Amino acid sequence: MTIVGDARGTSAGRNLLVAVRGFLTSVLVGGALACGVVAVILESVPLFCVALGTLAVIVAVVAVVASLQRGVAPATTARTVLARIESRRATDGEFADVPVEFDLTVAPDDARAYRVKATARINLVDLPAYPEGRIVVARYRPEEPWDVEIDLRPSEEWAAKAATARIDPAPVHTLVRHPESNAQWCLLVVLGLLAGAAAVVPYFWGELTEDDTVHGSPAATGAAVPGSSSTTTTTTSSVTGSASSASTLRTGEMRRLADTLVTGMRTEFGTRITIEERVMSAVGQPTGTASEPGDPFPMSLRALPYELLPGLVDEARHGLGIDAPDSWRIDITPTDDGPAPVIRVTVSEGDRSAYLLADAVGRITSRHPR
């Protein structure tokens, strides 16, 4: 008597491993693609290189793993096995040989019996020779138990075995089907891509949603009215603009905001730049406008040492006698006798404040501690 049981364990485990691997690969691909999109939006070349490199690594790893699997996979051949016909159903056909769907109980010698669907083309004249309960000879591969083919012309040895064999029907729940489902795999891939993107985008959400729009444009008339960084005013000889950021102290952020201000104000020259934790503002001199008597000399907004300013802020925070400053501010203005900038970094804690001064190359010229 054949022992009846579920023969799908090994196949199910392998399919689960493939599904997990495919999902994780989709997550990595989704994250890399999201990095690429974010890099384009933020105009970040390093981030784009990271995304491109990650995709290249994923493709290389997948190719290597697939190659190794092909190399180590044993060359299996179809095995001959006995099977019991549980039911049969002839489908439509226009010729004498019609496709017949069989419900079989397959009984391998080294595994438990299981149910499977198999199709064979049988001549209508020979169809009565395949009644329910008959033992037939079939071929299958152990690693693909769902792929079973009935041997319509078995050898004499196997035909003799089939004539004397007895196989008990396997339960219906042991039915083995082809594991591939396009809809399921597509859903798994989509979920992986979305999960990867969801893991990356929130990390850059502050940069993606920050307001770095420059407000203001030259106008013929108007009075200068102090206000927040989002409000700008113009006069006949100046234009003001502001740009905000999640943190102006991030590497390269001050330079980026300065370029944004120059582009928005349509001038590279100005008389003041103010930088705080989340905003940079500037007072520019419109191109073609002459300075009034007594006005400060305009300085080049692009020539300022923005890359050195975070270091000056750090020096002011720790070297001016204020233990825990809660705010800082950078004011850059030209000297009284020329366009060379004077950099003033002020740190404050409540009503206490201190500052240091630096020149155009970021060299500290004086300290005024608390």
FINU-921451 format. One line per field, with one value per residue (C-alpha): y negated, x, z; residue number from 1; residue in one letter. Coordinates in steps of 0.2 Angstrom, whole numbers, padded with zeros to 4 digits. Each point is the difference from the previous one (the first is absolute). Last residue first. Layout:
FINU-921451
yy: (Y  ...)
xx: (X  ...)
zz: (Z  ...)
resi: (NUM  ...)
resn: (A  ...)
This chain:
FINU-921451
yy: (-0437  0002  -0013  0008  -0008  0004  0018  0005  0005  -0005  -0017  -0005  0007  -0008  0008  -0002  0001  0000  0001  -0004  0018  0009  -0008  0003  -0013  0003  -0016  0002  -0016  0000  -0009  -0012  -0016  -0014  0003  0019  0011  0009  0018  0004  0017  0005  0013  0006  0010  -0002  0013  -0004  -0018  -0005  -0004  0016  0013  -0007  -0013  0013  0011  -0015  -0004  0018  -0001  -0016  0008  0007  -0016  -0009  -0015  -0002  0003  -0014  -0013  -0015  -0017  -0015  -0007  -0015  -0017  -0008  0011  0016  0001  0013  0010  0016  -0001  -0002  0014  0002  0018  0012  0018  0010  0016  -0002  -0018  -0009  -0019  -0006  -0019  -0012  0010  0005  0015  -0007  0008  0000  0018  0007  -0008  0006  0018  -0001  -0006  0014  0013  -0007  0000  0018  0007  0011  -0003  -0015  -0009  0013  0004  -0014  -0017  -0013  -0019  -0014  -0019  -0012  -0017  -0016  -0006  0009  0018  0010  0018  0011  0019  -0004  -0010  -0018  -0017  -0012  -0009  -0012  0002  -0006  0006  0018  0013  0018  0008  0017  0014  0017  0012  0007  0017  0014  0011  -0004  0004  0016  0007  0014  0002  0004  0015  0013  -0003  0002  0017  0005  -0006  0010  0016  -0002  -0001  0015  0010  -0005  0005  0017  0003  -0005  0010  0015  0013  0014  0013  0011  0014  0008  0007  -0007  0012  0015  0013  0015  0017  0008  0018  0007  0016  -0008  -0015  0011  0010  -0016  -0006  0015  0000  -0018  -0013  -0007  -0013  -0006  -0013  -0016  -0009  -0017  -0004  0009  -0012  0004  0018  0000  0010  0015  0010  0018  0004  0009  0000  -0006  -0011  0007  -0002  0013  -0008  -0015  0011  -0003  -0018  -0002  -0007  -0016  -0001  -0013  0002  -0007  0006  0009  0006  0016  -0001  0000  0013  0012  -0013  0002  -0012  -0001  -0007  -0011  0001  -0013  0007  -0009  0007  0011  0003  -0018  -0016  0001  -0005  0006  0018  0001  0014  0005  0009  0008  0008  -0004  0011  -0009  -0002  -0014  -0015  -0005  -0011  -0010  -0006  -0018  -0006  -0010  -0007  -0005  -0009  -0009  -0006  -0006  -0009  -0009  -0005  -0007  -0010  -0007  -0005  -0008  -0010  -0006  -0005  -0009  -0010  -0005  -0005  -0010  -0009  -0004  -0007  -0010  -0009  -0010  0001  0006  0011  0007  0004  0009  0010  0004  0006  0012  0006  0003  0009  0011  0005  0004  0010  0010  0003  0006  0011  0008  0003  0007  0012  0006  0003  0010  0011  0003  0004  0012  0009  0002  0004  0019  0000  0018  0017  0015  0013  0017)
xx: (0153  0013  0004  0013  0010  0008  -0006  0006  -0015  0008  -0009  0003  -0007  -0008  -0006  -0016  -0007  -0018  -0010  -0018  -0006  0015  0007  0014  0006  0011  0006  0008  0007  0001  0012  -0010  0009  0003  -0014  0002  -0013  -0013  -0003  -0011  0000  -0013  0000  -0014  -0002  0018  0004  0017  0002  0019  0004  0009  -0013  -0014  0011  0012  -0014  -0008  0017  0002  -0018  0007  0015  -0010  -0009  0016  -0008  0004  -0018  -0007  0012  0001  -0009  0009  -0011  -0012  0006  -0003  -0012  0006  -0003  -0013  0005  -0003  -0011  0010  -0004  -0006  0001  -0009  0004  -0012  0000  0013  0004  0010  -0001  0008  0003  0006  -0003  0007  -0004  -0017  -0015  -0009  -0006  0016  0011  -0011  0000  0019  0001  -0011  0011  0015  -0008  -0005  0017  0002  -0015  0001  -0015  -0012  -0017  0002  -0008  0004  -0001  0001  0002  0002  0010  0001  -0017  -0007  -0006  -0009  0000  -0011  0004  0015  -0010  -0003  0008  -0008  0010  -0011  -0005  0004  0006  0001  0013  -0006  -0005  -0001  0013  -0008  0010  -0016  0004  -0011  0013  0013  -0011  -0006  0017  0000  -0019  0004  0012  -0010  -0016  0009  0006  -0017  -0008  0012  -0003  -0019  0001  0011  -0011  -0016  0009  0004  -0017  -0008  0012  -0003  0014  -0002  -0006  -0013  0002  -0016  0003  -0016  -0010  0006  0011  -0009  0008  0011  0000  0013  -0002  -0004  0011  0015  -0002  -0002  0016  0010  -0008  0005  -0013  -0009  -0013  0012  -0010  0009  0001  0007  -0008  0014  0014  0015  -0004  -0002  -0014  -0004  -0016  -0005  -0018  -0011  -0018  -0012  -0011  0001  0014  -0004  -0017  0010  0009  -0013  -0001  0019  0008  0010  0006  -0003  0006  -0007  0008  -0003  0013  0009  0014  0018  0013  -0009  -0011  -0019  -0009  -0019  -0007  -0014  0001  -0005  -0002  0005  -0008  0008  -0013  0000  -0010  0002  -0010  0005  0000  -0001  0008  -0001  0010  0013  0013  0019  0015  0017  0014  0012  0004  0018  0009  0016  0005  -0001  0018  0004  -0018  -0001  0017  -0005  -0016  0009  0013  -0014  -0010  0016  0005  -0017  -0001  0017  -0004  -0016  0009  0013  -0013  -0009  0017  0005  -0017  0003  0018  -0007  -0014  -0012  -0013  -0013  0012  0007  -0017  -0004  0016  -0002  -0018  0007  0013  -0013  -0012  0015  0004  -0018  -0002  0015  -0007  -0017  0009  0010  -0015  -0010  0015  0002  -0019  0000  0014  -0009  -0016  0009  0008  -0017  -0011  0000  -0014  -0004  -0006  0010  -0002  -0006)
zz: (0134  -0013  -0014  -0011  -0014  -0017  -0003  -0017  -0011  -0016  -0002  0018  0017  0015  0016  0010  0017  0007  0016  0001  -0002  -0007  -0015  -0013  -0013  -0015  -0009  -0017  -0008  -0018  -0012  -0011  0005  0013  0013  -0001  -0009  0010  0006  0015  0007  0013  0014  0012  0016  0007  0013  0009  -0006  0003  -0018  -0005  -0002  -0010  -0009  -0006  -0006  -0009  -0008  -0006  -0008  -0009  -0008  -0015  -0003  -0004  -0009  -0018  -0007  0009  -0007  0011  -0003  0008  0014  -0005  0005  -0017  -0009  -0009  -0019  -0006  -0016  0009  0015  0016  0012  0018  0006  0010  0005  0011  0011  0013  -0004  -0014  -0004  -0016  -0002  -0014  -0015  -0017  -0011  -0007  -0007  0018  -0003  -0008  0013  0014  -0007  -0001  0018  0005  -0008  0007  0017  -0002  -0005  0015  0012  0011  -0009  0008  -0006  -0013  -0003  -0014  0001  -0011  0000  -0014  0000  -0009  -0003  0014  0002  0013  0005  0011  0003  0010  0013  0000  0000  -0012  -0014  -0009  -0018  -0017  -0017  0004  0000  0005  0016  0007  -0002  0001  0012  0008  0007  -0006  -0008  0012  0015  -0008  -0003  0012  -0003  -0018  0003  0010  -0010  -0016  0005  0007  -0017  -0010  0011  -0001  -0019  -0001  0011  -0010  -0016  0007  0006  -0016  -0011  0011  0000  0012  -0013  0010  0012  0007  0017  0006  -0011  0011  -0009  -0008  0005  -0013  -0004  -0013  -0010  -0018  0004  0003  -0016  -0010  0009  -0006  -0017  -0003  0000  -0015  0006  0013  0010  0002  0018  0003  0017  0009  -0007  0011  -0001  -0019  -0007  -0012  0000  -0001  0003  0014  -0005  0014  -0012  -0018  -0012  -0013  -0004  -0008  -0013  -0014  0004  -0002  0015  0001  0018  0014  0018  0017  0016  0016  0012  0005  0013  -0006  -0004  -0012  -0007  0000  -0011  0003  -0016  -0006  -0018  -0013  -0018  -0015  -0016  -0013  -0013  -0005  0003  0019  0015  0017  0006  0019  0011  0018  0013  -0012  0011  -0003  -0002  -0002  -0013  0004  -0011  0000  0012  -0004  0017  0003  0005  -0016  -0003  0018  -0001  -0016  0008  0015  -0011  -0010  0016  0008  -0016  -0002  0018  -0001  -0015  0008  0016  -0011  -0009  0017  0008  -0016  0001  0018  -0004  -0014  0010  -0010  0013  -0012  -0010  0016  0007  -0016  0001  0018  -0003  -0014  0013  0013  -0012  -0006  0017  0005  -0016  0004  0017  -0008  -0012  0014  0010  -0014  -0005  0018  0001  -0017  0007  0015  -0009  -0012  0015  0009  -0015  0001  0013  0006  -0005  0004  -0014  0004)
resi: (370  369  368  367  366  365  364  363  362  361  360  359  358  357  356  355  354  353  352  351  350  349  348  347  346  345  344  343  342  341  340  339  338  337  336  335  334  333  332  331  330  329  328  327  326  325  324  323  322  321  320  319  318  317  316  315  314  313  312  311  310  309  308  307  306  305  304  303  302  301  300  299  298  297  296  295  294  293  292  291  290  289  288  287  286  285  284  283  282  281  280  279  278  277  276  275  274  273  272  271  270  269  268  267  266  265  264  263  262  261  260  259  258  257  256  255  254  253  252  251  250  249  248  247  246  245  244  243  242  241  240  239  238  237  236  235  234  233  232  231  230  229  228  227  226  225  224  223  222  221  220  219  218  217  216  215  214  213  212  211  210  209  208  207  206  205  204  203  202  201  200  199  198  197  196  195  194  193  192  191  190  189  188  187  186  185  184  183  182  181  180  179  178  177  176  175  174  173  172  171  170  169  168  167  166  165  164  163  162  161  160  159  158  157  156  155  154  153  152  151  150  149  148  147  146  145  144  143  142  141  140  139  138  137  136  135  134  133  132  131  130  129  128  127  126  125  124  123  122  121  120  119  118  117  116  115  114  113  112  111  110  109  108  107  106  105  104  103  102  101  100  99  98  97  96  95  94  93  92  91  90  89  88  87  86  85  84  83  82  81  80  79  78  77  76  75  74  73  72  71  70  69  68  67  66  65  64  63  62  61  60  59  58  57  56  55  54  53  52  51  50  49  48  47  46  45  44  43  42  41  40  39  38  37  36  35  34  33  32  31  30  29  28  27  26  25  24  23  22  21  20  19  18  17  16  15  14  13  12  11  10  9  8  7  6  5  4  3  2  1)
resn: (R  P  H  R  S  T  I  R  G  V  A  D  A  L  L  Y  A  S  R  D  G  E  S  V  T  V  R  I  V  P  A  P  G  D  D  T  P  T  I  D  I  R  W  S  D  P  A  D  I  G  L  G  H  R  A  E  D  V  L  G  P  L  L  E  Y  P  L  A  R  L  S  M  P  F  P  D  G  P  E  S  A  T  G  T  P  Q  G  V  A  S  M  V  R  E  E  I  T  I  R  T  G  F  E  T  R  M  G  T  V  L  T  D  A  L  R  R  M  E  G  T  R  L  T  S  A  S  S  A  S  G  T  V  S  S  T  T  T  T  T  T  S  S  S  G  P  V  A  A  G  T  A  A  P  S  G  H  V  T  D  D  E  T  L  E  G  W  F  Y  P  V  V  A  A  A  G  A  L  L  G  L  V  V  L  L  C  W  Q  A  N  S  E  P  H  R  V  L  T  H  V  P  A  P  D  I  R  A  T  A  A  K  A  A  W  E  E  S  P  R  L  D  I  E  V  D  W  P  E  E  P  R  Y  R  A  V  V  I  R  G  E  P  Y  A  P  L  D  V  L  N  I  R  A  T  A  K  V  R  Y  A  R  A  D  D  P  A  V  T  L  D  F  E  V  P  V  D  A  F  E  G  D  T  A  R  R  S  E  I  R  A  L  V  T  R  A  T  T  A  P  A  V  G  R  Q  L  S  A  V  V  A  V  V  A  V  I  V  A  L  T  G  L  A  V  C  F  L  P  V  S  E  L  I  V  A  V  V  G  C  A  L  A  G  G  V  L  V  S  T  L  F  G  R  V  A  V  L  L  N  R  G  A  S  T  G  R  A  D  G  V  I  T  M)
